[in-house]
């Protein structure tokens, strides 16, 4: 059945762009990592295009590895703390949704509930929490841990964490603020609730000392393809960030997650599956391909070697670029994409050198999506949307703001011509623009019908 809704779009933000060599692009602002004006500019351009949101990816740790390579990668080594950034963007934008990543492994629920509720009020209902449990050992070393907690424990803690935050966001019912000056009553005590949560990982009394937010509660985003991750998404998430490596696999993922939602009492339409795709667009195929080649040519071999080492979980620092790949260093199974891993194995078995493999991986990693003309990219996006492999896309622009500008100038008019994307925002809150229902406060009493 043909869809009647519109495609959802978000801008994925690493400071200079998704490509590790983006900061070397002549159109980039080399001082942008610590310059609010640069990120406000990206937000304003996204808002002018009527995108749903701007997605701030984050990890509360610097990257580790070869210092020579890391010295050439600014994005993970120098960037704003995301909630501080969102607070500033909340009062300098008007309609754009604002998404920030915060880990359940290294915060307390009360802090997260209060921070996001505050930003939701500051933005008048445009904030979203991207829930992660973290997946890098180096993060734990900054938070009194020896590496990363086991996967099962992180998700167990994460589920309870989200439940506590939801409960705190329900502290004030809708209409609890009476603001009655005549009688001197600020709020209705019967609509203000203490949580009194005592669980395995958290003991939180509450209540939260901030009123119910304009969205009822902030929107929830999540990424994760594991069984615990998909079930957590079906139970709690409203945006799911998946990896757009294959339309059939993503369609299966889409059906899998949404089919779990009724068991949690949720409508599948209250969850938007939004794959992350890298967009390289040109007026011709040759122009689009030249943009990919330019950035890969700019990327230093040490950076490519580090990227490949992270993907394969193998130390390649001592391997010469002009030598065959040492097959004994291949892991038995990949940490990331199985399809990409199998392709890389086939590539090295055909006799290619380490240097050739690095370039091949860089092309696949930084081109995970679509490279082509506006009509080719619109065809790609339309097929994923209409066949329900996606409800929209998180656009991972190789460079910012130039790749964003290319998309807005070349692709967006084609999507609108096909009736796939909005001309104007539908509402004032992120929840309204995404077409999500308002959450019901757990403490609200349903009125009995008149007799």
VOPAGU-2260 file (C-alpha; in pm, 1 decimal, decimal comma):
REM VOPAGU-2260
SITE   aa  ch    i         X         Y         Z
SITE  UNK   A    0       0,0       0,0       0,0
SITE  UNK   A    1     135,9     340,3    -101,1
SITE  UNK   A    2     248,5     563,3     181,9
SITE  UNK   A    3      61,7     881,8     265,2
SITE  UNK   A    4     315,9    1018,8     515,0
SITE  UNK   A    5     629,9    1217,5     433,2
SITE  UNK   A    6     992,7    1113,2     455,6
SITE  UNK   A    7    1178,1    1225,8     770,8
SITE  UNK   A    8    1529,8    1371,8     740,3
SITE  UNK   A    9    1800,2    1458,7     990,7
SITE  UNK   A   10    2153,0    1600,1     964,9
SITE  UNK   A   11    2418,0    1379,4    1128,5
SITE  UNK   A   12    2687,0    1601,3    1277,4
SITE  UNK   A   13    3049,7    1535,5    1328,5
SITE  UNK   A   14    3205,7    1880,3    1347,8
SITE  UNK   A   15    3349,8    1905,8     997,3
SITE  UNK   A   16    3154,5    1622,9     833,8
SITE  UNK   A   17    3139,8    1245,1     837,8
SITE  UNK   A   18    3458,9    1189,2     637,8
SITE  UNK   A   19    3778,5    1179,3     849,9
SITE  UNK   A   20    3947,2    1412,4     598,4
SITE  UNK   A   21    3658,8    1661,5     596,2
SITE  UNK   A   22    3855,0    1916,3     799,9
SITE  UNK   A   23    4107,0    1932,6     512,4
SITE  UNK   A   24    3841,8    2036,3     261,1
SITE  UNK   A   25    3896,0    2399,3     151,5
SITE  UNK   A   26    3529,0    2482,5     220,0
SITE  UNK   A   27    3552,0    2374,4     586,0
SITE  UNK   A   28    3613,8    2602,8     884,4
SITE  UNK   A   29    3933,8    2470,3    1037,4
SITE  UNK   A   30    3845,2    2644,3    1368,0
SITE  UNK   A   31    3494,0    2498,0    1370,2
SITE  UNK   A   32    3542,9    2242,3    1647,6
SITE  UNK   A   33    3532,7    2512,0    1916,3
SITE  UNK   A   34    3337,1    2776,7    1728,8
SITE  UNK   A   35    2965,2    2778,5    1804,2
SITE  UNK   A   36    2902,8    2989,6    1493,3
SITE  UNK   A   37    3001,7    2696,1    1269,7
SITE  UNK   A   38    2754,5    2453,7    1427,8
SITE  UNK   A   39    2481,9    2716,7    1444,5
SITE  UNK   A   40    2536,5    2769,8    1071,8
SITE  UNK   A   41    2484,7    2396,4    1007,5
SITE  UNK   A   42    2170,3    2406,7    1223,3
SITE  UNK   A   43    2031,4    2712,1    1043,5
SITE  UNK   A   44    2089,5    2552,0     701,9
SITE  UNK   A   45    1919,4    2231,4     819,5
SITE  UNK   A   46    1627,8    2432,7     956,9
SITE  UNK   A   47    1589,1    2636,2     636,6
SITE  UNK   A   48    1565,0    2305,2     448,2
SITE  UNK   A   49    1285,2    2197,5     689,0
SITE  UNK   A   50    1480,8    1895,5     816,3
SITE  UNK   A   51    1334,1    1724,5    1120,8
SITE  UNK   A   52    1643,9    1740,4    1337,1
SITE  UNK   A   53    2016,9    1776,5    1380,4
SITE  UNK   A   54    2178,4    1466,7    1533,5
SITE  UNK   A   55    2486,3    1524,5    1751,7
SITE  UNK   A   56    2689,8    1204,8    1765,3
SITE  UNK   A   57    2911,9    1177,9    2071,7
SITE  UNK   A   58    3128,4     962,5    2293,6
SITE  UNK   A   59    3244,8    1088,5    2635,5
SITE  UNK   A   60    3603,7     985,8    2559,8
SITE  UNK   A   61    3879,6    1067,4    2316,9
SITE  UNK   A   62    3975,7     797,2    2067,6
SITE  UNK   A   63    4277,3     574,2    2134,2
SITE  UNK   A   64    4529,4     421,8    1898,0
SITE  UNK   A   65    4824,8     533,7    1691,5
SITE  UNK   A   66    4911,9     890,4    1806,9
SITE  UNK   A   67    5036,5     978,5    1457,3
SITE  UNK   A   68    4694,5     891,9    1315,5
SITE  UNK   A   69    4493,8    1050,4    1595,9
SITE  UNK   A   70    4681,8    1377,6    1549,5
SITE  UNK   A   71    4522,5    1390,4    1203,7
SITE  UNK   A   72    4161,8    1322,5    1319,5
SITE  UNK   A   73    4007,9    1619,7    1502,4
SITE  UNK   A   74    3644,6    1507,0    1529,9
SITE  UNK   A   75    3675,8    1264,6    1821,7
SITE  UNK   A   76    3964,4    1447,8    1985,3
SITE  UNK   A   77    3819,9    1800,6    2007,2
SITE  UNK   A   78    3445,7    1865,3    2024,7
SITE  UNK   A   79    3174,0    2024,2    2235,3
SITE  UNK   A   80    2992,7    1838,9    2511,2
SITE  UNK   A   81    2656,4    1778,7    2336,8
SITE  UNK   A   82    2407,6    1896,8    2600,4
SITE  UNK   A   83    2592,5    2225,0    2644,4
SITE  UNK   A   84    2578,6    2267,8    2267,6
SITE  UNK   A   85    2208,8    2180,7    2250,6
SITE  UNK   A   86    2129,0    2436,7    2519,6
SITE  UNK   A   87    2285,7    2706,6    2302,9
SITE  UNK   A   88    2112,8    2581,8    1986,3
SITE  UNK   A   89    1778,9    2562,7    2169,0
SITE  UNK   A   90    1763,6    2942,2    2201,0
SITE  UNK   A   91    1915,6    3027,1    1860,6
SITE  UNK   A   92    1692,2    2808,4    1639,9
SITE  UNK   A   93    1313,8    2797,2    1606,2
SITE  UNK   A   94    1188,0    2475,0    1446,9
SITE  UNK   A   95    1472,8    2225,6    1410,4
SITE  UNK   A   96    1473,7    1919,4    1635,6
SITE  UNK   A   97    1787,4    1877,6    1848,5
SITE  UNK   A   98    1922,7    1527,9    1920,4
SITE  UNK   A   99    2207,3    1452,7    2162,6
SITE  UNK   A  100    2376,4    1126,9    2259,6
SITE  UNK   A  101    2403,8    1048,8    2631,8
SITE  UNK   A  102    2513,0     710,0    2767,5
SITE  UNK   A  103    2317,8     523,2    3034,3
SITE  UNK   A  104    2645,0     367,6    3148,6
SITE  UNK   A  105    2804,4     689,5    3274,5
SITE  UNK   A  106    2524,0     915,5    3396,7
SITE  UNK   A  107    2259,7     897,5    3668,8
SITE  UNK   A  108    1890,5     890,2    3565,2
SITE  UNK   A  109    1795,6    1198,1    3767,3
SITE  UNK   A  110    2065,3    1408,2    3597,6
SITE  UNK   A  111    1959,6    1298,9    3250,2
SITE  UNK   A  112    1589,7    1354,9    3322,7
SITE  UNK   A  113    1653,5    1706,4    3451,0
SITE  UNK   A  114    1897,8    1803,7    3173,5
SITE  UNK   A  115    1675,7    1693,8    2886,1
SITE  UNK   A  116    1358,6    1831,5    3044,5
SITE  UNK   A  117    1532,4    2167,7    3080,3
SITE  UNK   A  118    1643,1    2173,1    2715,8
SITE  UNK   A  119    1295,9    2066,4    2603,1
SITE  UNK   A  120    1155,4    2372,7    2779,7
SITE  UNK   A  121    1432,2    2598,9    2645,6
SITE  UNK   A  122    1361,1    2480,9    2289,5
SITE  UNK   A  123     981,5    2481,6    2335,5
SITE  UNK   A  124     957,7    2111,4    2264,6
SITE  UNK   A  125    1231,6    2019,3    2017,2
SITE  UNK   A  126    1475,8    1796,0    2202,6
SITE  UNK   A  127    1552,3    1424,1    2166,2
SITE  UNK   A  128    1771,1    1193,2    2376,1
SITE  UNK   A  129    1972,9     939,2    2176,7
SITE  UNK   A  130    2003,2     653,5    2427,7
SITE  UNK   A  131    2325,4     452,6    2410,5
SITE  UNK   A  132    2491,2     207,8    2647,2
SITE  UNK   A  133    2842,1     280,8    2500,7
SITE  UNK   A  134    3052,7      29,8    2310,5
SITE  UNK   A  135    3417,9     133,4    2352,4
SITE  UNK   A  136    3649,9      20,7    2630,0
SITE  UNK   A  137    3826,3     357,5    2645,4
SITE  UNK   A  138    3510,8     526,0    2774,5
SITE  UNK   A  139    3501,5     318,8    3092,2
SITE  UNK   A  140    3850,5     425,0    3195,8
SITE  UNK   A  141    3720,4     778,9    3248,2
SITE  UNK   A  142    3439,6     665,9    3479,1
SITE  UNK   A  143    3597,5     452,0    3748,5
SITE  UNK   A  144    3580,5     130,5    3545,3
SITE  UNK   A  145    3835,2    -104,1    3393,9
SITE  UNK   A  146    3704,2     -90,9    3039,0
SITE  UNK   A  147    3348,4    -164,5    2929,0
SITE  UNK   A  148    3084,8    -347,3    3130,4
SITE  UNK   A  149    2951,6    -669,8    2969,0
SITE  UNK   A  150    2688,9    -623,2    2695,3
SITE  UNK   A  151    2408,6    -791,5    2891,6
SITE  UNK   A  152    2476,2    -580,4    3200,5
SITE  UNK   A  153    2484,4    -256,9    2997,8
SITE  UNK   A  154    2142,2    -328,1    2846,4
SITE  UNK   A  155    1997,6    -442,5    3178,2
SITE  UNK   A  156    2113,1    -117,4    3337,8
SITE  UNK   A  157    2006,1      81,0    3029,6
SITE  UNK   A  158    1649,0     -50,1    3038,9
SITE  UNK   A  159    1607,6      33,1    3406,4
SITE  UNK   A  160    1772,4     371,2    3351,3
SITE  UNK   A  161    1520,5     467,2    3079,5
SITE  UNK   A  162    1229,4     347,8    3294,4
SITE  UNK   A  163    1344,0     571,8    3580,0
SITE  UNK   A  164    1385,4     871,9    3350,4
SITE  UNK   A  165    1037,4     818,2    3204,7
SITE  UNK   A  166     897,2     801,5    3557,7
SITE  UNK   A  167    1070,2    1123,7    3657,3
SITE  UNK   A  168     939,9    1300,4    3346,1
SITE  UNK   A  169     589,9    1210,2    3468,3
SITE  UNK   A  170     644,2    1386,1    3804,1
SITE  UNK   A  171     413,1    1671,3    3703,3
SITE  UNK   A  172      89,5    1586,1    3525,7
SITE  UNK   A  173     -41,5    1804,2    3244,7
SITE  UNK   A  174    -208,1    2108,6    3396,4
SITE  UNK   A  175     -38,8    2066,6    3733,7
SITE  UNK   A  176      78,6    2428,8    3737,2
SITE  UNK   A  177    -220,0    2628,8    3867,9
SITE  UNK   A  178     -34,2    2962,2    3888,9
SITE  UNK   A  179    -318,4    3082,4    4111,3
SITE  UNK   A  180    -205,7    3418,5    4252,0
SITE  UNK   A  181    -540,6    3495,8    4411,5
SITE  UNK   A  182    -522,7    3193,1    4640,2
SITE  UNK   A  183    -143,6    3169,8    4645,3
SITE  UNK   A  184    -129,2    2817,8    4500,9
SITE  UNK   A  185     144,2    2755,6    4242,5
SITE  UNK   A  186      74,1    2390,9    4159,2
SITE  UNK   A  187    -183,4    2120,9    4227,5
SITE  UNK   A  188     -30,1    1889,5    4488,1
SITE  UNK   A  189    -253,9    1606,0    4365,7
SITE  UNK   A  190     -91,9    1627,8    4020,5
SITE  UNK   A  191     265,6    1616,0    4148,4
SITE  UNK   A  192     404,4    1265,9    4207,7
SITE  UNK   A  193     698,3    1099,4    4379,2
SITE  UNK   A  194     847,1     804,1    4188,9
SITE  UNK   A  195    1000,0     601,5    4477,2
SITE  UNK   A  196    1190,4     370,3    4242,2
SITE  UNK   A  197    1396,9      91,0    4398,6
SITE  UNK   A  198    1549,9    -145,0    4145,0
SITE  UNK   A  199    1856,3    -356,9    4085,2
SITE  UNK   A  200    2074,8     -69,9    3961,9
SITE  UNK   A  201    1905,3     248,8    4080,4
SITE  UNK   A  202    1728,2     391,0    4383,1
SITE  UNK   A  203    1558,8     719,9    4292,0
SITE  UNK   A  204    1294,2     885,3    4505,5
SITE  UNK   A  205    1202,6    1188,7    4294,7
SITE  UNK   A  206    1004,2    1388,6    4208,5
SITE  UNK   A  207    1176,5    1582,0    3931,3
SITE  UNK   A  208    1181,5    1954,0    4007,8
SITE  UNK   A  209    1077,9    2076,9    3664,3
SITE  UNK   A  210     731,4    2082,6    3507,0
SITE  UNK   A  211     609,4    1844,3    3237,5
SITE  UNK   A  212     773,7    1939,4    2908,9
SITE  UNK   A  213     605,9    2073,9    2593,6
SITE  UNK   A  214     631,6    1729,2    2429,3
SITE  UNK   A  215     500,6    1541,2    2733,8
SITE  UNK   A  216     852,1    1406,0    2741,5
SITE  UNK   A  217    1149,1    1442,5    2502,9
SITE  UNK   A  218    1161,5    1215,1    2198,4
SITE  UNK   A  219    1376,0     901,6    2238,4
SITE  UNK   A  220    1623,7     781,7    1975,1
SITE  UNK   A  221    1830,1     464,8    1979,7
SITE  UNK   A  222    2065,0     258,4    1765,6
SITE  UNK   A  223    2140,4    -110,3    1804,0
SITE  UNK   A  224    2085,3    -424,6    1601,2
SITE  UNK   A  225    2133,6    -684,5    1874,3
SITE  UNK   A  226    1837,7    -871,3    2024,2
SITE  UNK   A  227    1843,8    -665,2    2346,6
SITE  UNK   A  228    1884,9    -348,5    2141,0
SITE  UNK   A  229    1588,2    -422,6    1914,5
SITE  UNK   A  230    1365,6    -511,6    2207,4
SITE  UNK   A  231    1467,7    -197,1    2395,2
SITE  UNK   A  232    1389,9       7,5    2082,3
SITE  UNK   A  233    1048,2    -154,9    2040,5
SITE  UNK   A  234     966,8     -78,9    2404,4
SITE  UNK   A  235    1103,2     275,0    2438,3
SITE  UNK   A  236    1236,4     436,3    2117,3
SITE  UNK   A  237    1067,2     674,0    1874,0
SITE  UNK   A  238    1358,8     708,1    1631,3
SITE  UNK   A  239    1588,8     418,6    1548,5
SITE  UNK   A  240    1921,3     488,4    1377,9
SITE  UNK   A  241    2020,8     186,2    1165,1
SITE  UNK   A  242    2302,6     131,9     915,3
SITE  UNK   A  243    2196,9     148,9     550,1
SITE  UNK   A  244    2419,6    -120,3     403,5
SITE  UNK   A  245    2152,6    -322,4     224,1
SITE  UNK   A  246    1785,4    -255,1     148,5
SITE  UNK   A  247    1669,6    -612,5     207,8
SITE  UNK   A  248    1847,8    -641,1     542,3
SITE  UNK   A  249    1713,7    -305,0     651,7
SITE  UNK   A  250    1360,0    -400,9     548,5
SITE  UNK   A  251    1391,5    -714,2     760,5
SITE  UNK   A  252    1521,3    -504,8    1050,5
SITE  UNK   A  253    1234,1    -256,8    1003,2
SITE  UNK   A  254     973,1    -534,4    1016,4
SITE  UNK   A  255    1146,0    -706,8    1308,7
SITE  UNK   A  256    1155,3    -401,8    1535,3
SITE  UNK   A  257     807,2    -274,9    1450,6
SITE  UNK   A  258     650,9    -619,6    1490,8
SITE  UNK   A  259     768,7    -623,6    1854,6
SITE  UNK   A  260     592,4    -300,4    1945,8
SITE  UNK   A  261     231,8    -425,1    1998,5
SITE  UNK   A  262     356,0    -658,1    2272,6
SITE  UNK   A  263     465,2    -342,9    2457,4
SITE  UNK   A  264     131,2    -171,6    2394,3
SITE  UNK   A  265     274,4      57,7    2126,7
SITE  UNK   A  266     161,7     160,8    1777,7
SITE  UNK   A  267     430,5      86,4    1512,6
SITE  UNK   A  268     368,4     432,8    1364,0
SITE  UNK   A  269     515,3     579,2    1684,6
SITE  UNK   A  270     860,8     459,7    1579,4
SITE  UNK   A  271    1055,6     600,5    1283,9
SITE  UNK   A  272    1329,8     378,9    1140,1
SITE  UNK   A  273    1591,5     613,8     995,2
SITE  UNK   A  274    1903,4     458,1     841,5
SITE  UNK   A  275    2220,2     661,1     832,5
SITE  UNK   A  276    2339,6     713,4     475,5
SITE  UNK   A  277    2638,6     894,9     331,9
SITE  UNK   A  278    2534,6    1124,3      45,9
SITE  UNK   A  279    2778,5    1218,6    -230,5
SITE  UNK   A  280    2585,6    1412,6    -494,8
SITE  UNK   A  281    2698,0    1582,8    -814,3
SITE  UNK   A  282    2525,2    1710,7   -1123,0
SITE  UNK   A  283    2686,9    1413,5   -1302,0
SITE  UNK   A  284    2804,1    1072,7   -1177,8
SITE  UNK   A  285    3162,1    1172,8   -1257,8
SITE  UNK   A  286    3132,5    1486,7   -1043,5
SITE  UNK   A  287    2991,3    1289,1    -751,0
SITE  UNK   A  288    3266,2    1025,5    -777,2
SITE  UNK   A  289    3531,0    1298,5    -796,0
SITE  UNK   A  290    3409,3    1431,5    -458,8
SITE  UNK   A  291    3460,6    1087,0    -303,6
SITE  UNK   A  292    3806,4    1049,5    -459,0
SITE  UNK   A  293    3912,8    1397,2    -347,3
SITE  UNK   A  294    3854,1    1323,2      21,0
SITE  UNK   A  295    4008,1     975,6       6,0
SITE  UNK   A  296    4316,1    1120,7    -163,3
SITE  UNK   A  297    4336,4    1380,0     116,9
SITE  UNK   A  298    4317,2    1113,4     389,7
SITE  UNK   A  299    4659,6    1021,7     527,3
SITE  UNK   A  300    4747,9     647,5     512,9
SITE  UNK   A  301    4794,1     642,5     892,8
SITE  UNK   A  302    4431,0     750,8     933,2
SITE  UNK   A  303    4310,4     483,1     692,5
SITE  UNK   A  304    4521,5     223,1     870,6
SITE  UNK   A  305    4370,4     324,6    1207,5
SITE  UNK   A  306    4014,4     306,1    1067,1
SITE  UNK   A  307    4081,6     -40,0     924,6
SITE  UNK   A  308    4250,1    -154,9    1246,7
SITE  UNK   A  309    3943,3     -48,6    1447,5
SITE  UNK   A  310    3706,4    -230,3    1214,3
SITE  UNK   A  311    3912,6    -551,2    1209,1
SITE  UNK   A  312    4023,2    -521,4    1574,7
SITE  UNK   A  313    4380,1    -586,1    1460,1
SITE  UNK   A  314    4700,2    -388,3    1513,3
SITE  UNK   A  315    4831,8    -298,2    1166,3
SITE  UNK   A  316    5081,8     -27,5    1262,0
SITE  UNK   A  317    5385,6    -236,6    1167,0
SITE  UNK   A  318    5248,7    -363,7     833,6
SITE  UNK   A  319    5394,9    -208,2     518,6
SITE  UNK   A  320    5141,8     -52,1     282,0
SITE  UNK   A  321    5293,2    -223,7     -23,6
SITE  UNK   A  322    5279,3    -574,4     126,8
SITE  UNK   A  323    4996,2    -830,9     125,7
SITE  UNK   A  324    4761,0    -825,2     423,3
SITE  UNK   A  325    4875,1   -1060,4     706,5
SITE  UNK   A  326    4586,6   -1307,8     707,2
SITE  UNK   A  327    4674,5   -1434,3    1055,2
SITE  UNK   A  328    4554,4   -1099,1    1196,1
SITE  UNK   A  329    4201,8   -1131,5    1064,9
SITE  UNK   A  330    3949,0   -1191,0    1344,6
SITE  UNK   A  331    3722,9   -1494,4    1332,6
SITE  UNK   A  332    3418,1   -1267,1    1327,2
SITE  UNK   A  333    3371,3    -893,8    1271,4
SITE  UNK   A  334    3283,1    -635,1    1533,8
SITE  UNK   A  335    3079,8    -441,0    1277,0
SITE  UNK   A  336    2912,3    -521,8     943,7
SITE  UNK   A  337    2939,3    -887,7     842,5
SITE  UNK   A  338    2877,4    -804,6     476,6
SITE  UNK   A  339    3158,9    -547,7     468,1
SITE  UNK   A  340    3389,7    -785,3     656,4
SITE  UNK   A  341    3328,1   -1063,5     403,4
SITE  UNK   A  342    3391,4    -822,4     116,7
SITE  UNK   A  343    3723,4    -712,9     267,7
SITE  UNK   A  344    3830,3   -1074,6     318,2
SITE  UNK   A  345    3754,6   -1153,0     -47,1
SITE  UNK   A  346    3948,7    -840,1    -147,2
SITE  UNK   A  347    4268,1    -934,9      39,4
SITE  UNK   A  348    4247,8   -1297,3     -73,5
SITE  UNK   A  349    4264,0   -1175,3    -433,0
SITE  UNK   A  350    4618,8   -1052,0    -365,6
SITE  UNK   A  351    4574,8    -682,2    -290,5
SITE  UNK   A  352    4818,2    -494,9     -69,4
SITE  UNK   A  353    4744,3    -335,0     267,0
SITE  UNK   A  354    4748,6       8,2     103,1
SITE  UNK   A  355    4494,9    -101,6    -157,8
SITE  UNK   A  356    4277,5    -253,9     114,3
SITE  UNK   A  357    4285,5      69,7     314,9
SITE  UNK   A  358    4161,0     266,6      14,5
SITE  UNK   A  359    3895,0       4,3     -61,4
SITE  UNK   A  360    3772,7      14,5     299,3
SITE  UNK   A  361    3771,9     394,8     301,2
SITE  UNK   A  362    3558,0     398,4     -13,7
SITE  UNK   A  363    3310,1     154,7     140,5
SITE  UNK   A  364    3306,6     308,8     488,8
SITE  UNK   A  365    3277,9     672,2     383,4
SITE  UNK   A  366    3053,6     591,7      87,3
SITE  UNK   A  367    2802,9     375,3     277,1
SITE  UNK   A  368    2493,5     502,1     104,2
SITE  UNK   A  369    2471,1     650,7    -242,8
SITE  UNK   A  370    2701,2     841,0    -476,7
SITE  UNK   A  371    2540,8     983,0    -788,3
SITE  UNK   A  372    2316,1    1239,7    -951,0
SITE  UNK   A  373    2013,4    1400,4    -783,3
SITE  UNK   A  374    1770,2    1166,5    -957,1
SITE  UNK   A  375    1976,4     858,5    -866,7
SITE  UNK   A  376    1988,5     961,0    -500,9
SITE  UNK   A  377    1616,3    1043,2    -498,2
SITE  UNK   A  378    1545,2     701,8    -657,6
SITE  UNK   A  379    1749,3     531,8    -385,6
SITE  UNK   A  380    1571,1     716,6    -105,8
SITE  UNK   A  381    1225,9     671,8    -258,1
SITE  UNK   A  382    1268,3     295,3    -295,3
SITE  UNK   A  383    1376,5     255,1      66,7
SITE  UNK   A  384    1090,0     474,1     185,1
SITE  UNK   A  385     808,1     334,4     -31,4
SITE  UNK   A  386     900,7     -30,9      28,9
SITE  UNK   A  387     921,6      28,9     405,1
SITE  UNK   A  388    1289,5     -27,7     455,2
SITE  UNK   A  389    1296,8     320,2     611,0
SITE  UNK   A  390    1071,2     600,7     734,7
SITE  UNK   A  391    1339,0     854,2     651,8
SITE  UNK   A  392    1713,6     902,6     671,0
SITE  UNK   A  393    1984,2    1045,2     892,7
SITE  UNK   A  394    2207,9    1212,7     634,9
SITE  UNK   A  395    2578,9    1167,4     701,2
SITE  UNK   A  396    2725,7    1446,1     490,6
SITE  UNK   A  397    3096,0    1394,2     407,7
SITE  UNK   A  398    3170,8    1764,2     462,0
SITE  UNK   A  399    2982,6    2036,9     649,6
SITE  UNK   A  400    2834,0    2260,6     537,2
SITE  UNK   A  401    2928,5    2207,1     169,3
SITE  UNK   A  402    2780,6    1855,1     127,3
SITE  UNK   A  403    2465,8    1967,7     309,4
SITE  UNK   A  404    2436,4    2259,1      66,7
SITE  UNK   A  405    2480,9    2023,6    -229,8
SITE  UNK   A  406    2198,7    1802,2    -104,1
SITE  UNK   A  407    1963,8    2095,6     -41,0
SITE  UNK   A  408    2037,1    2248,7    -381,3
SITE  UNK   A  409    2030,5    1931,0    -590,5
SITE  UNK   A  410    1835,3    1652,4    -418,0
SITE  UNK   A  411    1575,2    1823,5    -201,2
SITE  UNK   A  412    1387,5    1983,4    -495,2
SITE  UNK   A  413    1359,8    1639,6    -657,1
SITE  UNK   A  414    1223,7    1482,2    -338,1
SITE  UNK   A  415     967,7    1761,1    -311,2
SITE  UNK   A  416     872,7    1731,4    -676,8
SITE  UNK   A  417     789,9    1365,7    -606,2
SITE  UNK   A  418     585,4    1461,8    -299,5
SITE  UNK   A  419     819,6    1276,3     -63,0
SITE  UNK   A  420     930,6    1561,0     164,7
SITE  UNK   A  421     756,2    1852,5     334,2
SITE  UNK   A  422     742,8    2210,7     212,1
SITE  UNK   A  423     681,0    2347,6     563,7
SITE  UNK   A  424     695,9    2215,9     919,5
SITE  UNK   A  425     372,9    2053,6    1034,9
SITE  UNK   A  426     397,4    2171,7    1395,1
SITE  UNK   A  427     616,5    2348,0    1648,5
SITE  UNK   A  428     752,4    2047,6    1840,4
SITE  UNK   A  429     976,7    1767,9    1718,3
SITE  UNK   A  430     711,5    1516,9    1823,1
SITE  UNK   A  431     451,8    1690,5    1601,8
SITE  UNK   A  432     684,8    1711,7    1301,2
SITE  UNK   A  433     775,8    1343,1    1328,2
SITE  UNK   A  434     407,8    1248,6    1355,6
SITE  UNK   A  435     446,3    1090,5    1700,7
SITE  UNK   A  436     168,4    1064,2    1958,1
SITE  UNK   A  437     182,9    1243,6    2292,8
SITE  UNK   A  438     286,7    1011,0    2578,2
SITE  UNK   A  439      32,2     941,5    2850,0
SITE  UNK   A  440     137,7    1038,3    3202,2
SITE  UNK   A  441     140,7     721,0    3413,6
SITE  UNK   A  442     -13,0     904,0    3710,2
SITE  UNK   A  443    -299,2    1068,0    3522,3
SITE  UNK   A  444    -639,4     933,8    3626,0
SITE  UNK   A  445    -886,1     851,6    3351,2
SITE  UNK   A  446   -1214,6    1024,2    3418,9
SITE  UNK   A  447   -1508,1     792,4    3473,1
SITE  UNK   A  448   -1788,6     831,7    3220,3
SITE  UNK   A  449   -2093,7    1029,1    3332,8
SITE  UNK   A  450   -2383,4     818,1    3455,1
